[in-house]
């Protein structure tokens, strides 16, 4: 039986307990006011109904049914085993209580489900804004760096980011020693570290064993002022003070966490020696951005590893967002769609592909899949139901008509879209890339058709 999503969310243990205590307290209070009829079955209005109604509104239908069942069950037990000490309970009393509980419970369950969806939606958008802001900041700093003289730098920023992405793709469930060494070597080449170590993080702070080293670092001194400050604040710490002075009582230059966008620290960078000329504010900001990029990239590689294993050429942002949105639809019910645009070889093929690439929405992720003749675009539409997806297809159709004077069929474009219903997004991608849905007049098909 297909149970609606809002009815699959059962109350937690403490919510069950709170429902029981509130019901017992309400009946007990009614019994204190009216010892002869604690269930108020002979009253003009049975005020004990307030307990299951409030419980159903607060915790959903199942908790409300438990509360109403306790009231009816309490009367049945007292009537059967204690000689009917209270007034009889009519069928209308029990049916009315059950009906109102189901009604308010349905509303409460729907409301709680919508609140959870909104919360997950906002959390997803918050993470995206954080990642986009961080990427924008990294892009701005990289542009400034490219404008300067980089003759003494053995590695360009573009090469560093390319190698960093490759390092993230090699990282699996935890930060491996190989991936950590690649990352630290990359930092050493770019920021001119002479002695440094990358150390794992746990709930207590920094672990004593190093994941990767440059030079010959000594064991970490946890009593060092810079180390203590970094552990207490979990912030990027270095010997240059806010007023521009230097901290002379520390043996380290930089102690910094590699922190994900949700605040989780995945590793610690400890730099003992580095070239003095590279210790300036721009480099420190760049290093902080690299650490954040690496930390978020580790979680992204873990999240989208299966997708990247099936499709190594898939862009990491696309694989990450596809896996995230699939999880959100599976667990919370926030719908998203994946659109596949097939461009058959026509005189306007290149212009049509470029036009659609330039008109992507802010949250959309696009994966361009080239070929000898046929070209394809996979467009991920976050938080979009079927009407929104059809609206996107209509927008593409309107752009083609406006700029090229052609319909989808005349331009040789075949559109197919599917909802992210499967737990394994790679199977969905494979079906869209390899499947060939029959052409119809509008050149739009979906799996349900």
N, C-alpha and C positions, 0 to 999 in steps of 0.2 A: 504494500500500500504506500502511495506517495504522500507522505505527511508534509504539510506546508512548512516552510523554513521557520516561521515564527513559533511554531509549536514544537520544533526540535530542541529549542533552547530551554533546558530544564533549569530550575532554580538551583543555586549553590547550597551547600550543606547548612551554612549559617542562615540562609534565607528560609529553608525548610524549618529550622528550629525557631526562627522568629515568627513564622506563620503559626506554628503550634502554640507558642507562648502567648501570642496576641489573642488567639482564639480562646485558649483556656482562661486568660485574664478577663476577656469580655464576658464569657459565660459566668465566671466566678463573680464578677462585679454585678451582673444581672441577678445572680442568686443571692447576693448580699442585700440588694435592694428589694427583691421579691423572692424569699426562700421557697414559697409554695410553687412558683413557676419560673425557674431560672432560664428556661428556653423561650419564655414569653410567647408560648404557642397559643394562649388564649387572649393575648393583648390585641388592641386595635391595630398596632403596628409592631411587628417583632424587631426590636432594635438590635438584637444580637446578630441580625443579618449584616449589620455594618462591618463586623469583623471579616467575614469571607469576601465581602465586596471590596473593602480596602486592600486586603491581601491580594485579591485577583488583579486589582488595578496596579498594585506596586510590583508584584512578582510574577504575574501572568496566570494563565488558566489553571495550570496544574497545582500551583500553590493554593489558588482559590477553591479548587475542588477538594483539596485536602482539608481546608478549613470548614467548608460546608459539610463535608462528610463527617468531620468530628462532631459537629452540632447534631446532625441527624443520628449518627451512630451513638452519641451519648444518650439521646432520648431513648433509642431502641434498647440499649443495654440496661438502662434504669427501668424501663417498662418490663423487660423480660426477666431480669434477675433480681429486681428489688421491689416487685409487687406494685408497679404503676404508681409511684409516689407523686407524679406530676400530672397536670392536665394532658388529655390526649392531643397528639399532633396529627392534624388533618393532612390529607394528601395534597391539598392546595398549598399548605405551608411548605411541604418538602419540595413540590414541583416548582413553586415560586422561587424558593431559595436556589434550586438547581438552575433554573432558567436565568435568573439575574446573575448568578455566579458565572455561567457560561458566557453571557453577554458581556459583562465587564471584563472577564478573563480574556476573551477574544480581543477586546480593545486594548487591554494592558499588554498582551503578548505582541500584538502588532506594533504598539507604541515602543516597547522595549527593543523590538527588532529594528525599527527605524532609527532609534537612538544609537544602536550599536553600529548600524550602517553609516550614519552620519559621522560617528566618532572615527571609524576606520577610514572613511573618505577624507576627513580633515587631517588625520595622521599621515595618510599617504600624500596629500597635497603639501603638508608641512615638510615632509622629507624631500619631495621633489623641489620645493622652493629652496630648501637648504642646499641641495645638490647643485641646482642651477646657479645659485648665488656663489657657491664655492667654485664651480666651473668658470663662471664669469670673472670672478676675482683672479683665478689662475690664468685665464686668458689675458686679462688686462696686464698682469705682471709679466707674462711671457712676452707681450708686445713691447713693454718697456725694456725688457732685457734684450730683445732683438735689436733695439735702437742703439744700444751701447756697444762699446768695443769689447768683443769676446775673444780676442786673440789668445789670451792666456788660459782660456777655459778649454779643457780637452774634449768636452762633450757639449753639443748644442742642446738647447731646451727641447727642440722637436725630437731629437734622438732620445733624450732622456725620457720624455713622455711615452714614446713608442716602446722603449725597453721596459718602462714601468708597466704598461698595459700587458706586455708579454709576460712579465713577472706575475701579474695578477691572474692570468689565465693558467699559470702553472700551479697556483695555490689551490689546495683542496680543502678538506674539512677543517684543518687547523693550519696555522702558518708553518710550513715545512722549513727545515733548516736550509734546503737548497733555495727556496723562494726568498727566505729572509736574507741569505747571503747575497743573492742577486740584487735585492733591493738596497741593502747596505752598501754594496760595491757601487751601485748606481749613485747613491747619495755621496759616497766618498769621492767619486770622480767629478761630480757636478759641483759639490760644495767644498772640495779640497780638504776632506777629513784626513788626519794623519793617524789618530788613535781613536777608535769609536767601537761601540757594541750595540747590538739590538737585542733587547731582553724581553722575554715573554711576560705577560701580565696575568695576574690572578686576582681573587677577591681581596687579598691583603695588600696588593700593590705590585711591586716588581719582584719577579722570581730571581733567584741567585744565579741560575744557569743562563748563559748567553745563547741566543739562537744564531747569531752571526757576529763576527768581529772583524775589525780592521786594525792592523798593527798588533801590539801586545798590551791590551788593557789589563790593569790590575783588578782584583775583586772589588765589587761595588761597596763603597763605604756608606752605609745607610745613615750614619750620624753626620754626614756632610751637610752643611746648611742648604746648599742648592738642591740636593736630593730630598731632604726633608720638606723643603718648600714645594717642590714639584709633587711629592706624594700627598701633601696636605691639600693642595689646591687642584691637582690634576690638570694643571695648565702648563703651557709652554714656558719653560724657565731657562734663563741664560744669565751669564755673568754681567751683562750690560744692564745696569739699573735704569729705572724709569727716568731719573734725572741725568742720565748720560754717564754716570760714574761707573767704576768697575768693582765687582765683588772680589776681594783679594783673599778671602778666607776659605775658598772652595778649591777643590782639586779638579773640578770639571768646568767645561765651557758651556755645554748645553745638556739639559735633562728635559726631555719632552715626551709626552704621550702621543701615540698614534690612535686618535680617537675617532670613532664612527659618528655619523650624523645623529644617532640616538643617544650619544654620550658614553657609550661603552668603550673602554680602553682595551685595545687588542695587543699592544706592544709598547715598549719604552725605548727611546733612543737616548743613549748616553755617550756624549762626545767629550773626550779628554783633551785632545789636541786637534787644532785645525789652523789653517793659515790665517794670520791676523787680518790681512787685507780683505778676507771674505766674511769677516764678522761685522756686518753692517745690517741696517734695518731691512733693506730690500731682500737680502739673502735670507734673513731670519723669517720674514713673512713667506718667502717662497718655500723654505724648508717646512714651515707649518702647513702650508697648502699641500705639499708632497705627502706629508704624514697623514693628513686627513683623506687625501685621494687614495692612498694605499689602504688605509683602514676600511673605508667604504668599499674599495675594490675587493678586499678580501671577502667581505660578506656578500658582495655581488657575485663573485666567482663561486662561492659555496651555493648561492641561491640558484644560479643559472648554469651550473656545471653540466647537467644532463643535456640541456639544450645546446650548449656549445660543443659538447662531445658529438652530438648527432650532426650539427651544422657548424663546423669550425670557422666557416667564412662569415657567420652571422655576427653583426656588430654587437659588442658587449652591452651597450645601453638598451638595444632592442631586446636581447635575450633576458636581461635583468627585468625590464618592465613587463615583458610577456609573462614571465614566471610569477612576478609579484601579483599582477592582475588576475592570473589564473587562480592563485591561492585566495585572493580576496573574493572572487566569485564562488569558489568552492566552499569557503568557510563562512562568508558573510552574505553572499547573494548579490554583491555589487556587479552588475553585468558590464561586460566589455566585449568588443567585436574585433575580429581580425579580417581585413579586407585584402583580397589579392586582385591586382590589376594586371592583366596579361595584354601586352602590346605586340600584336602581330606585325610582321615586317611590312611597313607601308611608307610612303614618302614623308608622312608627318610623324613618324614614330619618335624621333629624337626630340622634336618640338613638344610633343604631347607629354613625354616623360619629364622633360625639364620644367614644363608648366606646372605639373602636379607636384613635383619636388619643391617648387618655390612657393606653393600655396598651402603648405601643411599648417595645421593649427599648432598652438603653443605646446599642448600636452602630447600631441601625436608623435609616435616613433615610426620611422620609415626605414625599411631594408630594401635596397636596390639589388636585384639579382639579374645580372647581365647574361648575355648569350650570343651565339653567332647570328641568329635571326630574331628569335623571340626574346623580348625583355619583360621582366616582371617587377612589380613593386608590391611589397607587403606593408600595409599601413595598419598600425595598431591604434585603435580608437578607445582610450580609457573611459570608463564610466559611461558607456553609450548603449542604449537599448536598440531595438530594431528600427524604431522611428528615427533615431539620431543617425544610425548607419545609412538608412535610406536617404536621409537629408544630405549626408556627405556625398553619396553617389549622385544625387540630384545636383549638388554644387559642381561636381566634376563634369557632369553633362552640360550644365549651363556655361562653364568656362570654355569647354570645347566648342560649343555653339557660338559663343561670343567672340572668341579669339581666332578660331580656325574655321568656323562656319560648317562644322561637321557634327554628326551624331556619334555616339559611342560605336555603333555598328559600322558607320562609314569610316571612322578612324581606325578600325581594326582592334578595338579595345574590348576585352571580355572581363567582366567584373564578377567576382564571387566572394561572398563573405560568410563567416560562421561565428557563432557565439563561443566564448571560451568555456565550454562545458566540460571538457576532458581534463582529468588531473594531470596528464602528460602533454604539455604544449607542443612537444616535438612531433607527436603524431598528427596534431592539427596542422602544423606547418607543412609537414610532408604531404598531407592530403591536399592542401591548397596548392602547393607547388607542382605536384605531379598530376593531380586530378584535372580532368578536362570536362567541365560542365557544358551541356549543350547550349548553343547560342539561341536566344529568344529575341523577340522584337526589341526589347529594351536592353538586351545584353546583360541582364542582371539575374543571377540565380542565387539561391541559398539552399542549404542542406534540407530545409524543411519542404522545399518545393520538389 
